[in-house]
Amino acid sequence: MATRGSKSERGEVNSSQEYEVKYLAEKLGVSSQAIGGAKRATGSNDRKVIEKYIKDKSK
């Protein structure tokens, strides 16, 4: 039985998939542009790194 995406892909945010960016933006209460900015600032696609960056920035 096939599953969607590999486990390594599930922890990453793919900017070309609008629904992934939108989901994370809604989850964190920020704009999609803020997610893009966090990706550039951290240099990472890792969902946990982006979430931590945004949470730390909002303090």
CHARMM internal coordinates of N, CA and C (Angstrom, degrees):
IC EDIT
DIST 1 N 1 CA 1.4454
DIST 1 CA 1 C 1.5314
ANGL 1 N 1 CA 1 C 108.87
DIST 1 C 2 N 1.2942
ANGL 1 CA 1 C 2 N 116.60
DIHE 1 N 1 CA 1 C 2 N 125.54
DIST 2 N 2 CA 1.4590
ANGL 1 C 2 N 2 CA 121.58
DIHE 1 CA 1 C 2 N 2 CA -178.08
DIST 2 CA 2 C 1.5246
ANGL 2 N 2 CA 2 C 110.67
DIHE 1 C 2 N 2 CA 2 C -83.03
DIST 2 C 3 N 1.3074
ANGL 2 CA 2 C 3 N 115.50
DIHE 2 N 2 CA 2 C 3 N 146.39
DIST 3 N 3 CA 1.4584
ANGL 2 C 3 N 3 CA 120.75
DIHE 2 CA 2 C 3 N 3 CA 174.38
DIST 3 CA 3 C 1.5184
ANGL 3 N 3 CA 3 C 108.37
DIHE 2 C 3 N 3 CA 3 C -117.69
DIST 3 C 4 N 1.2826
ANGL 3 CA 3 C 4 N 116.19
DIHE 3 N 3 CA 3 C 4 N 160.81
DIST 4 N 4 CA 1.4640
ANGL 3 C 4 N 4 CA 120.32
DIHE 3 CA 3 C 4 N 4 CA -179.39
DIST 4 CA 4 C 1.5175
ANGL 4 N 4 CA 4 C 110.19
DIHE 3 C 4 N 4 CA 4 C -79.47
DIST 4 C 5 N 1.2944
ANGL 4 CA 4 C 5 N 116.03
DIHE 4 N 4 CA 4 C 5 N 124.07
DIST 5 N 5 CA 1.4587
ANGL 4 C 5 N 5 CA 121.43
DIHE 4 CA 4 C 5 N 5 CA 176.17
DIST 5 CA 5 C 1.5130
ANGL 5 N 5 CA 5 C 112.75
DIHE 4 C 5 N 5 CA 5 C 66.31
DIST 5 C 6 N 1.2818
ANGL 5 CA 5 C 6 N 114.95
DIHE 5 N 5 CA 5 C 6 N 150.39
DIST 6 N 6 CA 1.4552
ANGL 5 C 6 N 6 CA 118.13
DIHE 5 CA 5 C 6 N 6 CA 176.36
DIST 6 CA 6 C 1.5168
ANGL 6 N 6 CA 6 C 108.59
DIHE 5 C 6 N 6 CA 6 C -81.68
DIST 6 C 7 N 1.3045
ANGL 6 CA 6 C 7 N 116.32
DIHE 6 N 6 CA 6 C 7 N 167.19
DIST 7 N 7 CA 1.4606
ANGL 6 C 7 N 7 CA 119.99
DIHE 6 CA 6 C 7 N 7 CA -178.85
DIST 7 CA 7 C 1.5225
ANGL 7 N 7 CA 7 C 111.06
DIHE 6 C 7 N 7 CA 7 C -60.59
DIST 7 C 8 N 1.3152
ANGL 7 CA 7 C 8 N 117.28
DIHE 7 N 7 CA 7 C 8 N -34.03
DIST 8 N 8 CA 1.4563
ANGL 7 C 8 N 8 CA 119.44
DIHE 7 CA 7 C 8 N 8 CA 179.67
DIST 8 CA 8 C 1.5218
ANGL 8 N 8 CA 8 C 111.34
DIHE 7 C 8 N 8 CA 8 C -68.66
DIST 8 C 9 N 1.3227
ANGL 8 CA 8 C 9 N 118.28
DIHE 8 N 8 CA 8 C 9 N -31.89
DIST 9 N 9 CA 1.4572
ANGL 8 C 9 N 9 CA 121.44
DIHE 8 CA 8 C 9 N 9 CA 179.10
DIST 9 CA 9 C 1.5205
ANGL 9 N 9 CA 9 C 112.15
DIHE 8 C 9 N 9 CA 9 C -74.40
DIST 9 C 10 N 1.2944
ANGL 9 CA 9 C 10 N 118.07
DIHE 9 N 9 CA 9 C 10 N -26.95
DIST 10 N 10 CA 1.4546
ANGL 9 C 10 N 10 CA 120.91
DIHE 9 CA 9 C 10 N 10 CA -176.76
DIST 10 CA 10 C 1.5234
ANGL 10 N 10 CA 10 C 111.86
DIHE 9 C 10 N 10 CA 10 C -68.16
DIST 10 C 11 N 1.3081
ANGL 10 CA 10 C 11 N 117.29
DIHE 10 N 10 CA 10 C 11 N -24.05
DIST 11 N 11 CA 1.4559
ANGL 10 C 11 N 11 CA 121.28
DIHE 10 CA 10 C 11 N 11 CA 179.92
DIST 11 CA 11 C 1.5088
ANGL 11 N 11 CA 11 C 113.15
DIHE 10 C 11 N 11 CA 11 C -89.78
DIST 11 C 12 N 1.3258
ANGL 11 CA 11 C 12 N 117.28
DIHE 11 N 11 CA 11 C 12 N 3.36
DIST 12 N 12 CA 1.4590
ANGL 11 C 12 N 12 CA 121.17
DIHE 11 CA 11 C 12 N 12 CA -177.31
DIST 12 CA 12 C 1.5207
ANGL 12 N 12 CA 12 C 111.09
DIHE 11 C 12 N 12 CA 12 C -116.01
DIST 12 C 13 N 1.3203
ANGL 12 CA 12 C 13 N 115.18
DIHE 12 N 12 CA 12 C 13 N 153.90
DIST 13 N 13 CA 1.4638
ANGL 12 C 13 N 13 CA 121.58
DIHE 12 CA 12 C 13 N 13 CA 176.37
DIST 13 CA 13 C 1.5187
ANGL 13 N 13 CA 13 C 107.76
DIHE 12 C 13 N 13 CA 13 C -105.31
DIST 13 C 14 N 1.3073
ANGL 13 CA 13 C 14 N 116.24
DIHE 13 N 13 CA 13 C 14 N 118.65
DIST 14 N 14 CA 1.4578
ANGL 13 C 14 N 14 CA 121.77
DIHE 13 CA 13 C 14 N 14 CA -179.82
DIST 14 CA 14 C 1.5311
ANGL 14 N 14 CA 14 C 108.59
DIHE 13 C 14 N 14 CA 14 C -96.02
DIST 14 C 15 N 1.3120
ANGL 14 CA 14 C 15 N 117.12
DIHE 14 N 14 CA 14 C 15 N 112.75
DIST 15 N 15 CA 1.4671
ANGL 14 C 15 N 15 CA 121.53
DIHE 14 CA 14 C 15 N 15 CA -176.49
DIST 15 CA 15 C 1.5168
ANGL 15 N 15 CA 15 C 113.02
DIHE 14 C 15 N 15 CA 15 C -63.85
DIST 15 C 16 N 1.3107
ANGL 15 CA 15 C 16 N 117.98
DIHE 15 N 15 CA 15 C 16 N -24.66
DIST 16 N 16 CA 1.4644
ANGL 15 C 16 N 16 CA 119.70
DIHE 15 CA 15 C 16 N 16 CA -179.84
DIST 16 CA 16 C 1.5283
ANGL 16 N 16 CA 16 C 111.74
DIHE 15 C 16 N 16 CA 16 C -78.09
DIST 16 C 17 N 1.3233
ANGL 16 CA 16 C 17 N 117.51
DIHE 16 N 16 CA 16 C 17 N -9.52
DIST 17 N 17 CA 1.4625
ANGL 16 C 17 N 17 CA 121.92
DIHE 16 CA 16 C 17 N 17 CA 176.03
DIST 17 CA 17 C 1.5297
ANGL 17 N 17 CA 17 C 108.03
DIHE 16 C 17 N 17 CA 17 C -103.27
DIST 17 C 18 N 1.3322
ANGL 17 CA 17 C 18 N 115.76
DIHE 17 N 17 CA 17 C 18 N 98.89
DIST 18 N 18 CA 1.4625
ANGL 17 C 18 N 18 CA 120.85
DIHE 17 CA 17 C 18 N 18 CA -175.08
DIST 18 CA 18 C 1.5139
ANGL 18 N 18 CA 18 C 113.04
DIHE 17 C 18 N 18 CA 18 C -55.29
DIST 18 C 19 N 1.3327
ANGL 18 CA 18 C 19 N 117.65
DIHE 18 N 18 CA 18 C 19 N -37.67
DIST 19 N 19 CA 1.4561
ANGL 18 C 19 N 19 CA 120.48
DIHE 18 CA 18 C 19 N 19 CA -176.88
DIST 19 CA 19 C 1.5273
ANGL 19 N 19 CA 19 C 111.99
DIHE 18 C 19 N 19 CA 19 C -66.15
DIST 19 C 20 N 1.3287
ANGL 19 CA 19 C 20 N 118.24
DIHE 19 N 19 CA 19 C 20 N -29.58
DIST 20 N 20 CA 1.4561
ANGL 19 C 20 N 20 CA 120.25
DIHE 19 CA 19 C 20 N 20 CA 178.14
DIST 20 CA 20 C 1.5231
ANGL 20 N 20 CA 20 C 110.78
DIHE 19 C 20 N 20 CA 20 C -69.75
DIST 20 C 21 N 1.3215
ANGL 20 CA 20 C 21 N 115.93
DIHE 20 N 20 CA 20 C 21 N -43.78
DIST 21 N 21 CA 1.4609
ANGL 20 C 21 N 21 CA 120.42
DIHE 20 CA 20 C 21 N 21 CA 179.78
DIST 21 CA 21 C 1.5255
ANGL 21 N 21 CA 21 C 109.75
DIHE 20 C 21 N 21 CA 21 C -66.49
DIST 21 C 22 N 1.3317
ANGL 21 CA 21 C 22 N 116.60
DIHE 21 N 21 CA 21 C 22 N -43.44
DIST 22 N 22 CA 1.4604
ANGL 21 C 22 N 22 CA 121.40
DIHE 21 CA 21 C 22 N 22 CA -179.22
DIST 22 CA 22 C 1.5305
ANGL 22 N 22 CA 22 C 111.31
DIHE 21 C 22 N 22 CA 22 C -63.31
DIST 22 C 23 N 1.3250
ANGL 22 CA 22 C 23 N 116.95
DIHE 22 N 22 CA 22 C 23 N -41.98
DIST 23 N 23 CA 1.4526
ANGL 22 C 23 N 23 CA 120.88
DIHE 22 CA 22 C 23 N 23 CA 179.27
DIST 23 CA 23 C 1.5304
ANGL 23 N 23 CA 23 C 110.84
DIHE 22 C 23 N 23 CA 23 C -61.13
DIST 23 C 24 N 1.3287
ANGL 23 CA 23 C 24 N 116.59
DIHE 23 N 23 CA 23 C 24 N -47.80
DIST 24 N 24 CA 1.4565
ANGL 23 C 24 N 24 CA 120.27
DIHE 23 CA 23 C 24 N 24 CA -178.69
DIST 24 CA 24 C 1.5229
ANGL 24 N 24 CA 24 C 110.98
DIHE 23 C 24 N 24 CA 24 C -65.92
DIST 24 C 25 N 1.3250
ANGL 24 CA 24 C 25 N 117.28
DIHE 24 N 24 CA 24 C 25 N -38.52
DIST 25 N 25 CA 1.4638
ANGL 24 C 25 N 25 CA 121.17
DIHE 24 CA 24 C 25 N 25 CA 178.38
DIST 25 CA 25 C 1.5283
ANGL 25 N 25 CA 25 C 110.80
DIHE 24 C 25 N 25 CA 25 C -62.38
DIST 25 C 26 N 1.3273
ANGL 25 CA 25 C 26 N 116.55
DIHE 25 N 25 CA 25 C 26 N -44.94
DIST 26 N 26 CA 1.4655
ANGL 25 C 26 N 26 CA 120.10
DIHE 25 CA 25 C 26 N 26 CA 178.98
DIST 26 CA 26 C 1.5210
ANGL 26 N 26 CA 26 C 111.00
DIHE 25 C 26 N 26 CA 26 C -66.19
DIST 26 C 27 N 1.3098
ANGL 26 CA 26 C 27 N 117.17
DIHE 26 N 26 CA 26 C 27 N -39.28
DIST 27 N 27 CA 1.4602
ANGL 26 C 27 N 27 CA 122.24
DIHE 26 CA 26 C 27 N 27 CA -179.73
DIST 27 CA 27 C 1.5256
ANGL 27 N 27 CA 27 C 111.02
DIHE 26 C 27 N 27 CA 27 C -61.53
DIST 27 C 28 N 1.3398
ANGL 27 CA 27 C 28 N 116.45
DIHE 27 N 27 CA 27 C 28 N -40.42
DIST 28 N 28 CA 1.4562
ANGL 27 C 28 N 28 CA 121.35
DIHE 27 CA 27 C 28 N 28 CA -176.94
DIST 28 CA 28 C 1.5257
ANGL 28 N 28 CA 28 C 113.36
DIHE 27 C 28 N 28 CA 28 C -93.11
DIST 28 C 29 N 1.3320
ANGL 28 CA 28 C 29 N 117.29
DIHE 28 N 28 CA 28 C 29 N -7.30
DIST 29 N 29 CA 1.4550
ANGL 28 C 29 N 29 CA 121.18
DIHE 28 CA 28 C 29 N 29 CA 178.72
DIST 29 CA 29 C 1.5179
ANGL 29 N 29 CA 29 C 113.35
DIHE 28 C 29 N 29 CA 29 C 72.51
DIST 29 C 30 N 1.3302
ANGL 29 CA 29 C 30 N 116.34
DIHE 29 N 29 CA 29 C 30 N 35.56
DIST 30 N 30 CA 1.4631
ANGL 29 C 30 N 30 CA 121.44
DIHE 29 CA 29 C 30 N 30 CA 178.87
DIST 30 CA 30 C 1.5201
ANGL 30 N 30 CA 30 C 108.79
DIHE 29 C 30 N 30 CA 30 C -129.14
DIST 30 C 31 N 1.3322
ANGL 30 CA 30 C 31 N 116.31
DIHE 30 N 30 CA 30 C 31 N 176.71
DIST 31 N 31 CA 1.4611
ANGL 30 C 31 N 31 CA 120.04
DIHE 30 CA 30 C 31 N 31 CA 178.94
DIST 31 CA 31 C 1.5261
ANGL 31 N 31 CA 31 C 110.84
DIHE 30 C 31 N 31 CA 31 C -84.37
DIST 31 C 32 N 1.3060
ANGL 31 CA 31 C 32 N 115.69
DIHE 31 N 31 CA 31 C 32 N 164.94
DIST 32 N 32 CA 1.4646
ANGL 31 C 32 N 32 CA 121.29
DIHE 31 CA 31 C 32 N 32 CA 176.21
DIST 32 CA 32 C 1.5241
ANGL 32 N 32 CA 32 C 110.28
DIHE 31 C 32 N 32 CA 32 C -64.05
DIST 32 C 33 N 1.3355
ANGL 32 CA 32 C 33 N 116.35
DIHE 32 N 32 CA 32 C 33 N -32.76
DIST 33 N 33 CA 1.4605
ANGL 32 C 33 N 33 CA 120.56
DIHE 32 CA 32 C 33 N 33 CA 177.69
DIST 33 CA 33 C 1.5283
ANGL 33 N 33 CA 33 C 111.12
DIHE 32 C 33 N 33 CA 33 C -65.09
DIST 33 C 34 N 1.3320
ANGL 33 CA 33 C 34 N 116.77
DIHE 33 N 33 CA 33 C 34 N -34.86
DIST 34 N 34 CA 1.4623
ANGL 33 C 34 N 34 CA 120.43
DIHE 33 CA 33 C 34 N 34 CA 178.57
DIST 34 CA 34 C 1.5260
ANGL 34 N 34 CA 34 C 110.54
DIHE 33 C 34 N 34 CA 34 C -65.74
DIST 34 C 35 N 1.3235
ANGL 34 CA 34 C 35 N 116.94
DIHE 34 N 34 CA 34 C 35 N -34.79
DIST 35 N 35 CA 1.4650
ANGL 34 C 35 N 35 CA 120.75
DIHE 34 CA 34 C 35 N 35 CA 177.31
DIST 35 CA 35 C 1.5223
ANGL 35 N 35 CA 35 C 109.14
DIHE 34 C 35 N 35 CA 35 C -65.84
DIST 35 C 36 N 1.3290
ANGL 35 CA 35 C 36 N 116.75
DIHE 35 N 35 CA 35 C 36 N -44.01
DIST 36 N 36 CA 1.4666
ANGL 35 C 36 N 36 CA 121.05
DIHE 35 CA 35 C 36 N 36 CA 177.86
DIST 36 CA 36 C 1.5217
ANGL 36 N 36 CA 36 C 111.25
DIHE 35 C 36 N 36 CA 36 C -61.64
DIST 36 C 37 N 1.3199
ANGL 36 CA 36 C 37 N 116.47
DIHE 36 N 36 CA 36 C 37 N -41.38
DIST 37 N 37 CA 1.4542
ANGL 36 C 37 N 37 CA 120.96
DIHE 36 CA 36 C 37 N 37 CA 178.21
DIST 37 CA 37 C 1.5196
ANGL 37 N 37 CA 37 C 111.90
DIHE 36 C 37 N 37 CA 37 C -64.86
DIST 37 C 38 N 1.3157
ANGL 37 CA 37 C 38 N 116.53
DIHE 37 N 37 CA 37 C 38 N -39.28
DIST 38 N 38 CA 1.4672
ANGL 37 C 38 N 38 CA 120.81
DIHE 37 CA 37 C 38 N 38 CA 178.71
DIST 38 CA 38 C 1.5219
ANGL 38 N 38 CA 38 C 110.47
DIHE 37 C 38 N 38 CA 38 C -66.62
DIST 38 C 39 N 1.3317
ANGL 38 CA 38 C 39 N 116.63
DIHE 38 N 38 CA 38 C 39 N -37.45
DIST 39 N 39 CA 1.4682
ANGL 38 C 39 N 39 CA 120.15
DIHE 38 CA 38 C 39 N 39 CA 177.67
DIST 39 CA 39 C 1.5188
ANGL 39 N 39 CA 39 C 110.60
DIHE 38 C 39 N 39 CA 39 C -63.56
DIST 39 C 40 N 1.3348
ANGL 39 CA 39 C 40 N 116.48
DIHE 39 N 39 CA 39 C 40 N -42.89
DIST 40 N 40 CA 1.4662
ANGL 39 C 40 N 40 CA 120.25
DIHE 39 CA 39 C 40 N 40 CA 179.00
DIST 40 CA 40 C 1.5238
ANGL 40 N 40 CA 40 C 111.06
DIHE 39 C 40 N 40 CA 40 C -67.59
DIST 40 C 41 N 1.3331
ANGL 40 CA 40 C 41 N 116.91
DIHE 40 N 40 CA 40 C 41 N -42.40
DIST 41 N 41 CA 1.4607
ANGL 40 C 41 N 41 CA 120.92
DIHE 40 CA 40 C 41 N 41 CA -176.70
DIST 41 CA 41 C 1.5291
ANGL 41 N 41 CA 41 C 112.01
DIHE 40 C 41 N 41 CA 41 C -66.39
DIST 41 C 42 N 1.3311
ANGL 41 CA 41 C 42 N 116.86
DIHE 41 N 41 CA 41 C 42 N -38.61
DIST 42 N 42 CA 1.4617
ANGL 41 C 42 N 42 CA 120.11
DIHE 41 CA 41 C 42 N 42 CA -178.43
DIST 42 CA 42 C 1.5131
ANGL 42 N 42 CA 42 C 112.08
DIHE 41 C 42 N 42 CA 42 C -88.18
DIST 42 C 43 N 1.3281
ANGL 42 CA 42 C 43 N 116.58
DIHE 42 N 42 CA 42 C 43 N -21.92
DIST 43 N 43 CA 1.4640
ANGL 42 C 43 N 43 CA 120.13
DIHE 42 CA 42 C 43 N 43 CA -177.35
DIST 43 CA 43 C 1.5164
ANGL 43 N 43 CA 43 C 112.13
DIHE 42 C 43 N 43 CA 43 C 69.91
DIST 43 C 44 N 1.3251
ANGL 43 CA 43 C 44 N 115.44
DIHE 43 N 43 CA 43 C 44 N 25.26
DIST 44 N 44 CA 1.4647
ANGL 43 C 44 N 44 CA 120.06
DIHE 43 CA 43 C 44 N 44 CA -175.79
DIST 44 CA 44 C 1.5216
ANGL 44 N 44 CA 44 C 111.01
DIHE 43 C 44 N 44 CA 44 C -134.73
DIST 44 C 45 N 1.3264
ANGL 44 CA 44 C 45 N 115.83
DIHE 44 N 44 CA 44 C 45 N 150.71
DIST 45 N 45 CA 1.4650
ANGL 44 C 45 N 45 CA 121.74
DIHE 44 CA 44 C 45 N 45 CA 172.73
DIST 45 CA 45 C 1.5195
ANGL 45 N 45 CA 45 C 110.84
DIHE 44 C 45 N 45 CA 45 C -100.36
DIST 45 C 46 N 1.3146
ANGL 45 CA 45 C 46 N 117.58
DIHE 45 N 45 CA 45 C 46 N -0.95
DIST 46 N 46 CA 1.4600
ANGL 45 C 46 N 46 CA 122.52
DIHE 45 CA 45 C 46 N 46 CA -176.09
DIST 46 CA 46 C 1.5326
ANGL 46 N 46 CA 46 C 110.15
DIHE 45 C 46 N 46 CA 46 C -67.26
DIST 46 C 47 N 1.3127
ANGL 46 CA 46 C 47 N 115.97
DIHE 46 N 46 CA 46 C 47 N 124.46
DIST 47 N 47 CA 1.4589
ANGL 46 C 47 N 47 CA 122.33
DIHE 46 CA 46 C 47 N 47 CA -177.37
DIST 47 CA 47 C 1.5276
ANGL 47 N 47 CA 47 C 111.86
DIHE 46 C 47 N 47 CA 47 C -57.90
DIST 47 C 48 N 1.3243
ANGL 47 CA 47 C 48 N 117.56
DIHE 47 N 47 CA 47 C 48 N -42.30
DIST 48 N 48 CA 1.4681
ANGL 47 C 48 N 48 CA 121.14
DIHE 47 CA 47 C 48 N 48 CA -178.31
DIST 48 CA 48 C 1.5232
ANGL 48 N 48 CA 48 C 111.72
DIHE 47 C 48 N 48 CA 48 C -66.34
DIST 48 C 49 N 1.3099
ANGL 48 CA 48 C 49 N 117.19
DIHE 48 N 48 CA 48 C 49 N -39.29
DIST 49 N 49 CA 1.4690
ANGL 48 C 49 N 49 CA 121.41
DIHE 48 CA 48 C 49 N 49 CA 179.22
DIST 49 CA 49 C 1.5265
ANGL 49 N 49 CA 49 C 110.04
DIHE 48 C 49 N 49 CA 49 C -64.96
DIST 49 C 50 N 1.3245
ANGL 49 CA 49 C 50 N 116.73
DIHE 49 N 49 CA 49 C 50 N -43.17
DIST 50 N 50 CA 1.4637
ANGL 49 C 50 N 50 CA 121.46
DIHE 49 CA 49 C 50 N 50 CA 179.94
DIST 50 CA 50 C 1.5265
ANGL 50 N 50 CA 50 C 110.38
DIHE 49 C 50 N 50 CA 50 C -65.44
DIST 50 C 51 N 1.3295
ANGL 50 CA 50 C 51 N 117.27
DIHE 50 N 50 CA 50 C 51 N -44.27
DIST 51 N 51 CA 1.4637
ANGL 50 C 51 N 51 CA 120.79
DIHE 50 CA 50 C 51 N 51 CA 178.71
DIST 51 CA 51 C 1.5226
ANGL 51 N 51 CA 51 C 110.83
DIHE 50 C 51 N 51 CA 51 C -60.68
DIST 51 C 52 N 1.3210
ANGL 51 CA 51 C 52 N 117.44
DIHE 51 N 51 CA 51 C 52 N -44.22
DIST 52 N 52 CA 1.4612
ANGL 51 C 52 N 52 CA 121.52
DIHE 51 CA 51 C 52 N 52 CA 179.94
DIST 52 CA 52 C 1.5204
ANGL 52 N 52 CA 52 C 110.74
DIHE 51 C 52 N 52 CA 52 C -63.10
DIST 52 C 53 N 1.3249
ANGL 52 CA 52 C 53 N 117.45
DIHE 52 N 52 CA 52 C 53 N -43.39
DIST 53 N 53 CA 1.4729
ANGL 52 C 53 N 53 CA 122.15
DIHE 52 CA 52 C 53 N 53 CA 179.66
DIST 53 CA 53 C 1.5356
ANGL 53 N 53 CA 53 C 110.10
DIHE 52 C 53 N 53 CA 53 C -59.41
DIST 53 C 54 N 1.3107
ANGL 53 CA 53 C 54 N 117.41
DIHE 53 N 53 CA 53 C 54 N -47.47
DIST 54 N 54 CA 1.4609
ANGL 53 C 54 N 54 CA 121.11
DIHE 53 CA 53 C 54 N 54 CA -177.78
DIST 54 CA 54 C 1.5285
ANGL 54 N 54 CA 54 C 111.14
DIHE 53 C 54 N 54 CA 54 C -67.28
DIST 54 C 55 N 1.3292
ANGL 54 CA 54 C 55 N 116.90
DIHE 54 N 54 CA 54 C 55 N -41.53
DIST 55 N 55 CA 1.4677
ANGL 54 C 55 N 55 CA 119.67
DIHE 54 CA 54 C 55 N 55 CA 178.94
DIST 55 CA 55 C 1.5225
ANGL 55 N 55 CA 55 C 111.07
DIHE 54 C 55 N 55 CA 55 C -64.97
DIST 55 C 56 N 1.3325
ANGL 55 CA 55 C 56 N 117.71
DIHE 55 N 55 CA 55 C 56 N -41.42
DIST 56 N 56 CA 1.4630
ANGL 55 C 56 N 56 CA 121.14
DIHE 55 CA 55 C 56 N 56 CA 179.29
DIST 56 CA 56 C 1.5280
ANGL 56 N 56 CA 56 C 110.79
DIHE 55 C 56 N 56 CA 56 C -67.31
DIST 56 C 57 N 1.3060
ANGL 56 CA 56 C 57 N 117.23
DIHE 56 N 56 CA 56 C 57 N -36.17
DIST 57 N 57 CA 1.4652
ANGL 56 C 57 N 57 CA 121.54
DIHE 56 CA 56 C 57 N 57 CA -178.48
DIST 57 CA 57 C 1.5246
ANGL 57 N 57 CA 57 C 111.01
DIHE 56 C 57 N 57 CA 57 C -69.36
DIST 57 C 58 N 1.3214
ANGL 57 CA 57 C 58 N 117.44
DIHE 57 N 57 CA 57 C 58 N -31.34
DIST 58 N 58 CA 1.4599
ANGL 57 C 58 N 58 CA 120.89
DIHE 57 CA 57 C 58 N 58 CA -176.99
DIST 58 CA 58 C 1.5274
ANGL 58 N 58 CA 58 C 113.02
DIHE 57 C 58 N 58 CA 58 C -79.16
DIST 58 C 59 N 1.3283
ANGL 58 CA 58 C 59 N 117.34
DIHE 58 N 58 CA 58 C 59 N -7.61
DIST 59 N 59 CA 1.4713
ANGL 58 C 59 N 59 CA 120.53
DIHE 58 CA 58 C 59 N 59 CA -179.66
DIST 59 CA 59 C 1.4882
ANGL 59 N 59 CA 59 C 112.00
DIHE 58 C 59 N 59 CA 59 C -74.93
END
COOR INIT
IC SEED 1 N 1 CA 1 C
IC BUILD
